[in-house]
């Protein structure tokens, strides 16, 4: 290995976890306004394994070979011309380039400096890498899209997952009454995070257990037991469904119109400013980060298999460099 190359997880075709292999690839060079970050840890998200098998963001990335991953935490190693917000040696975290390729499953990434933020000081790189995509999704859905207010009733499906556990905490921080769906084993933990009510989706239909909800942050989708469509039933007149995993189908839009409620699709965007705010909440003790399991870079395939099996509490993370 030379200074011009690095280890990265590359896939040469679409398929199962076995298509992920570590290879030596050229090390990127930062362009003006960009920074080179030495990656210490890379977060794993459902969009990663969906893209790996040909769905997710595969249509945007094109045909393999390519390197997956968007969540990174690491240290700035080089700055391009014009960068004034970061310097060499800064510990940073971010979700660069999404939905275009960020190549985060690698020892180095380059991206515009303002797509990163300083890493929260109270967490290590592993926990910081678990934050960006999931927390930005939750933040942009809860704050920027739903504009959740104190006293509102908010239902969050799949609340124990990566996005869900952040959405619970952000909604609670804003003063909402939070109703969370998860298996019974996660209920105590979710209440510690700020959920006011919990519903065991394995035994109870949430539409039978709650009503007059102002906002639903829907993280499951209609492909699984028509969860988005069922969510319309719990909304008050004029309430809002933020449909995150699969967007809004014509059928869902029509059903929402008939029900007299609103529905919107959603896709997360890079946002270094929001990550600075989220990092402040983490450092102040208002937001906790849950990491279910870590894997070395060489075991990216095993990490994907673990994620696809479901039932994770929080996030999965790849460790890249010490």
C-alpha positions as CSV (number, residue, x, y, z in Angstrom):
1,X,0.0,0.0,0.0
2,X,1.3,3.5,-0.9
3,X,0.3,7.0,0.2
4,X,-1.7,7.3,-3.0
5,X,-4.0,4.3,-2.2
6,X,-6.4,3.3,0.6
7,X,-8.6,0.4,1.7
8,X,-12.2,0.6,0.6
9,X,-15.2,-1.7,0.4
10,X,-16.0,-2.1,-3.3
11,X,-18.8,-4.1,-5.0
12,X,-18.5,-5.1,-8.6
13,X,-22.1,-6.1,-9.0
14,X,-25.5,-6.0,-7.3
15,X,-26.4,-8.8,-4.9
16,X,-26.2,-10.0,-1.3
17,X,-23.7,-9.1,1.4
18,X,-21.1,-11.4,-0.2
19,X,-20.6,-8.8,-3.1
20,X,-18.8,-6.4,-0.6
21,X,-15.0,-6.8,-0.7
22,X,-12.1,-4.7,0.6
23,X,-9.8,-3.6,-2.1
24,X,-7.0,-1.1,-2.6
25,X,-8.3,2.0,-4.5
26,X,-6.9,5.4,-5.3
27,X,-7.0,7.8,-2.4
28,X,-9.1,10.9,-3.2
29,X,-7.7,14.4,-3.4
30,X,-9.7,17.4,-2.1
31,X,-10.8,20.0,-4.6
32,X,-11.2,23.7,-3.7
33,X,-13.8,24.1,-0.9
34,X,-13.3,20.4,0.0
35,X,-11.6,18.6,2.9
36,X,-9.9,15.2,3.0
37,X,-11.1,13.3,6.1
38,X,-9.4,10.2,7.4
39,X,-12.3,8.0,8.4
40,X,-12.3,6.5,11.8
41,X,-15.8,5.0,11.6
42,X,-18.6,4.7,9.1
43,X,-22.3,4.3,9.9
44,X,-24.5,1.8,8.2
45,X,-28.1,2.6,7.2
46,X,-30.9,0.6,5.5
47,X,-30.3,2.6,2.3
48,X,-26.9,1.1,2.1
49,X,-28.0,-2.5,1.8
50,X,-31.0,-1.6,-0.4
51,X,-28.5,0.1,-2.8
52,X,-26.2,-2.8,-2.6
53,X,-28.9,-5.2,-3.9
54,X,-29.9,-2.8,-6.7
55,X,-32.7,-0.7,-5.2
56,X,-32.2,2.2,-2.8
57,X,-30.0,4.8,-4.5
58,X,-28.7,2.4,-7.1
59,X,-30.5,4.3,-9.8
60,X,-28.5,7.4,-9.0
61,X,-25.1,5.7,-8.4
62,X,-25.4,3.7,-11.7
63,X,-23.9,0.3,-12.4
64,X,-21.1,-1.0,-10.1
65,X,-18.3,-0.9,-9.3
66,X,-18.9,1.6,-6.5
67,X,-18.3,2.1,-2.8
68,X,-21.3,2.4,-0.4
69,X,-21.8,4.5,2.7
70,X,-22.6,8.1,3.6
71,X,-22.1,8.4,7.4
72,X,-18.5,9.2,8.5
73,X,-16.6,10.4,11.6
74,X,-13.0,11.1,11.4
75,X,-10.2,13.7,11.3
76,X,-9.4,16.4,8.7
77,X,-6.1,15.5,7.1
78,X,-6.0,18.1,4.3
79,X,-8.0,21.1,3.3
80,X,-8.6,22.4,-0.2
81,X,-8.3,26.0,-1.4
82,X,-10.9,28.3,0.1
83,X,-11.8,26.3,3.2
84,X,-12.1,28.5,6.2
85,X,-14.5,26.6,8.5
86,X,-12.2,23.6,9.2
87,X,-8.5,23.0,9.6
88,X,-6.2,20.0,9.6
89,X,-6.6,18.0,12.8
90,X,-10.3,18.9,13.4
91,X,-12.5,16.0,14.4
92,X,-15.6,16.0,12.2
93,X,-18.6,14.0,11.3
94,X,-21.1,14.3,8.4
95,X,-23.3,12.8,5.7
96,X,-21.6,14.1,2.6
97,X,-22.9,14.1,-0.9
98,X,-26.2,12.2,-0.2
99,X,-27.8,10.9,-2.4
100,X,-24.8,10.9,-4.7
101,X,-21.9,8.6,-3.8
102,X,-19.8,9.6,-0.8
103,X,-17.7,6.4,-0.7
104,X,-17.8,6.3,3.1
105,X,-16.8,2.6,3.5
106,X,-13.2,3.6,3.1
107,X,-10.1,5.0,4.9
108,X,-10.6,8.5,3.4
109,X,-13.3,10.6,1.9
110,X,-13.4,14.1,0.3
111,X,-16.4,16.4,0.4
112,X,-17.3,20.1,0.7
113,X,-16.2,21.4,4.1
114,X,-19.7,22.7,4.9
115,X,-21.2,19.3,4.7
116,X,-19.3,18.4,7.8
117,X,-19.5,19.6,11.4
118,X,-17.3,19.3,14.4
119,X,-17.8,16.0,16.1
120,X,-19.6,16.1,19.4
121,X,-17.0,16.2,22.1
122,X,-18.7,13.8,24.4
123,X,-18.9,10.8,22.1
124,X,-16.2,8.7,20.3
125,X,-15.9,8.3,16.5
126,X,-18.0,5.1,16.6
127,X,-21.0,6.9,18.1
128,X,-20.5,10.0,16.1
129,X,-20.6,7.9,12.9
130,X,-23.9,6.6,14.0
131,X,-25.5,10.0,13.9
132,X,-25.5,11.9,10.6
133,X,-27.9,10.2,8.2
134,X,-30.3,8.9,10.9
135,X,-30.3,12.1,13.0
136,X,-30.5,14.4,10.0
137,X,-33.4,12.4,8.7
138,X,-35.2,12.7,12.0
139,X,-34.3,16.4,12.4
140,X,-35.4,17.4,9.0
141,X,-38.6,15.5,9.2
142,X,-39.5,16.6,12.8
143,X,-38.2,20.2,12.7
144,X,-38.0,21.4,9.1
145,X,-40.9,19.4,7.5
146,X,-43.5,18.8,10.2
147,X,-42.7,21.9,12.3
148,X,-43.6,20.0,15.4
149,X,-44.8,22.2,18.3
150,X,-45.1,21.8,22.0
151,X,-48.2,19.9,23.0
152,X,-48.7,18.2,19.7
153,X,-49.4,14.4,19.5
154,X,-46.7,12.7,17.4
155,X,-46.7,9.0,16.4
156,X,-43.3,7.5,15.4
157,X,-43.3,4.1,13.8
158,X,-40.2,1.8,14.1
159,X,-39.2,4.1,16.9
160,X,-36.3,1.8,18.1
161,X,-34.4,2.0,14.9
162,X,-31.7,4.4,13.8
163,X,-34.0,7.3,12.6
164,X,-36.7,6.4,15.1
165,X,-34.7,6.7,18.3
166,X,-33.5,10.2,17.2
167,X,-37.0,11.2,16.2
168,X,-38.4,10.3,19.6
169,X,-35.8,12.5,21.3
170,X,-36.1,15.5,19.0
171,X,-39.9,15.4,19.3
172,X,-39.7,15.1,23.0
173,X,-37.1,18.0,23.1
174,X,-39.7,20.2,21.3
175,X,-42.3,19.4,23.9
176,X,-44.5,17.0,21.9
177,X,-46.5,14.1,23.3
178,X,-44.6,11.1,21.7
179,X,-46.2,7.8,20.9
180,X,-43.7,5.2,19.7
181,X,-44.2,1.8,18.1
182,X,-41.7,-1.0,18.8
183,X,-41.5,-4.5,20.2
184,X,-42.2,-4.8,23.9
185,X,-38.5,-5.4,24.7
186,X,-37.7,-1.8,23.6
187,X,-40.4,0.0,25.5
188,X,-38.5,0.8,28.7
189,X,-35.6,2.2,26.7
190,X,-37.9,4.3,24.5
191,X,-39.5,5.8,27.5
192,X,-36.1,6.6,28.9
193,X,-35.5,8.5,25.6
194,X,-38.7,10.5,26.0
195,X,-41.6,8.4,24.6
196,X,-44.8,9.1,26.5
197,X,-46.7,6.1,25.2
198,X,-45.4,2.9,23.6
199,X,-47.3,0.4,21.4
200,X,-46.2,-3.1,20.8
201,X,-46.7,-3.5,17.1
202,X,-46.4,-7.3,17.4
203,X,-49.6,-7.6,19.4
204,X,-51.5,-4.4,18.8
205,X,-52.5,-2.4,15.7
206,X,-51.5,1.1,16.5
207,X,-54.7,2.5,14.9
208,X,-56.6,0.6,17.5
209,X,-54.5,2.1,20.3
210,X,-54.3,5.8,19.5
211,X,-56.1,8.6,17.7
212,X,-56.2,12.4,17.1
213,X,-52.5,12.5,16.2
214,X,-51.1,15.7,14.8
215,X,-48.1,14.2,13.0
216,X,-47.0,10.7,12.0
217,X,-43.3,10.2,11.4
218,X,-43.7,7.0,9.3
219,X,-40.5,4.9,9.1
220,X,-41.9,1.5,7.9
221,X,-43.8,2.1,4.6
222,X,-46.7,0.4,2.9
223,X,-44.7,-2.5,1.7
224,X,-44.9,-3.8,5.3
225,X,-48.5,-4.3,6.4
226,X,-49.6,-1.1,4.7
227,X,-48.2,0.9,7.6
228,X,-48.4,4.3,5.8
229,X,-52.0,3.8,4.7
230,X,-53.0,2.6,8.2
231,X,-51.3,5.7,9.7
232,X,-53.9,7.9,8.0
233,X,-56.5,6.5,10.3
234,X,-54.9,7.9,13.5
235,X,-54.4,11.5,12.2
236,X,-56.8,14.3,13.2
237,X,-58.4,16.3,10.4
238,X,-55.6,18.3,8.7
239,X,-52.9,16.2,10.4
240,X,-49.7,15.4,8.6
241,X,-48.1,12.1,7.6
242,X,-44.4,12.3,6.7
243,X,-43.8,9.2,4.6
244,X,-40.1,8.5,4.7
245,X,-39.1,5.0,3.4
246,X,-40.9,4.8,0.1
247,X,-42.4,8.2,-0.4
248,X,-46.0,8.8,-1.4
249,X,-47.7,6.6,-3.9
250,X,-50.7,7.9,-5.9
251,X,-52.9,5.5,-3.9
252,X,-51.6,6.9,-0.6
253,X,-52.1,10.5,-1.8
254,X,-55.6,9.7,-2.8
255,X,-56.4,8.0,0.5
256,X,-55.0,11.0,2.4
257,X,-57.2,13.4,0.4
258,X,-60.3,11.3,1.1
259,X,-59.4,11.2,4.8
260,X,-58.9,15.0,5.0
261,X,-55.3,14.8,6.1
262,X,-52.0,15.8,4.5
263,X,-49.1,13.6,3.4
264,X,-45.6,14.5,2.1
265,X,-42.7,12.5,0.8
266,X,-39.2,13.1,2.3
267,X,-35.6,12.6,1.6
268,X,-32.7,13.7,3.8
269,X,-30.1,16.3,2.6
270,X,-26.6,17.0,3.8
271,X,-26.7,19.8,6.4
272,X,-23.6,20.7,8.4
273,X,-25.4,23.5,10.2
274,X,-28.0,21.1,11.5
275,X,-25.3,18.6,12.6
276,X,-23.7,21.4,14.6
277,X,-27.1,21.9,16.4
278,X,-27.5,18.2,16.9
279,X,-24.0,17.8,18.2
280,X,-24.8,20.5,20.8
281,X,-27.8,18.6,22.0
282,X,-25.7,15.5,22.3
283,X,-23.0,17.3,24.3
284,X,-25.6,18.9,26.5
285,X,-27.0,15.4,27.4
286,X,-30.3,16.0,25.7
287,X,-29.8,13.4,22.9
288,X,-28.3,9.9,23.3
289,X,-26.8,7.8,20.5
290,X,-27.5,4.1,20.4
291,X,-25.0,1.8,18.7
292,X,-26.1,-1.8,18.5
293,X,-23.0,-3.4,17.2
294,X,-19.7,-2.6,15.5
295,X,-17.8,-4.5,12.7
296,X,-14.3,-3.9,11.2
297,X,-14.2,-2.7,7.6
298,X,-13.4,-6.1,6.3
299,X,-16.7,-7.5,7.7
300,X,-19.0,-5.0,5.9
301,X,-20.9,-8.0,4.5
302,X,-21.6,-9.4,7.9
303,X,-22.7,-6.0,9.1
304,X,-25.2,-5.8,6.2
305,X,-26.5,-9.2,7.0
306,X,-27.0,-8.2,10.6
307,X,-28.9,-5.1,9.5
308,X,-31.1,-6.8,7.0
309,X,-32.1,-9.3,9.7
310,X,-33.8,-6.4,11.6
311,X,-34.4,-5.9,15.3
312,X,-31.5,-3.6,15.8
313,X,-31.5,-1.1,18.7
314,X,-30.1,2.0,17.2
315,X,-27.3,1.8,14.6
316,X,-24.6,-0.5,13.2
317,X,-21.1,1.0,12.6
318,X,-18.0,0.0,10.7
319,X,-14.7,0.7,12.4
320,X,-12.1,1.9,9.9
321,X,-9.0,3.3,11.6
322,X,-8.0,3.7,15.2
